[in-house]
């Protein structure tokens, strides 16, 4: 398992969760300037972190790849997979 990859992915997930929470808040409080500013800051940081992650580890979402041969989307681990000592292992706790 690549600990740096997992750490960066967790940070991205937390940031994206923050953005969703701010979006929901702004749906009912559209004139809250501080919330809009926080959302825009989080969106810029998410974009930058996503670009950094994808340069190191490949695309996170379909459409973020440069669509070249070989098709890179399938190179990384699937969400239910983890890697221990270079061997693929299925995580049976996903969705539990």
N, C-alpha and C positions, 0 to 999 in steps of 0.2 A: 504494500500500500504506500502510495506517495503522500506523506504527511503534509507537504507543502500544498499539493493539489487539493487535498481534502480541506485544509484550513482556508484556502482561498475560496473554494466552492461554498463552504459554510458562511464565510463573510458575505459572499454574493447573495446567498439565500436570505440572510438576515437583512441585507440592504433592500432586496426586492420586497420582502415582507413589509418593511418600513414604508416603502413607496405605496404598496397596496393600502395600508392603513391610512396614509395621508390622502390617497385618492378618495377613500370612503368618507373621511372627515370633510374633505373639500366638497363632496357632493351635497352636504348639508350646510356647509359654512363657506360658500364660494368667495366671500370677501375678506377672509382671514389672510392678510398679507404674509404674516410669519409662516403660516402653513404652506403657502404657495412657494415662498423662498426655500423652506426646508425640502419641499418636494423637488424643486428644480436642482438644488444642491445634491440631493440623493440620486436624481436621474443622471446628472453629469458624472458622479462618482461611479454609479453602476455601469454606465457606458464605458468609462475608462478601465474599470476593473474587468469587465467582460472582454474588452479588447486584449488586455494583458493576459488573462486566463487563456483565451483562444490562441494567442501566439505561442504560449507554452504547451498547451495540452489539446488543442483542437477545438472544433466548434461545440458550442453549448446548445444551439438550436438550429433546426433546419433553416436554411436561408442565410446563416452567418458564415457559411463556408464559401470559399472562392470557386467551388464547383469545378475542380480540376480532376484529372485522372492521375493517381487513383482517387476514388471517392473516399474522402477522409472521415465522413460521418460515422462509419462503422469501425474506425480504428480504436476509439476509446472504450472504456468499460461502460456497459449499460447500467442504468440506475440500480439494478438488483445485483450487480456484480461488485466484488471487491478483489483486490490482489494482495496475496500474502506470499512473501518470499518468491515473487515473480510468477506464482501460479494462480490461475484464475480460480476463484471460489464463489459459489452462489450464496448470497445472503438470504437465508430462509426467514429472516425476521422482517423483511420489507412488507409493509402493509398491515403489520400486526399491531 
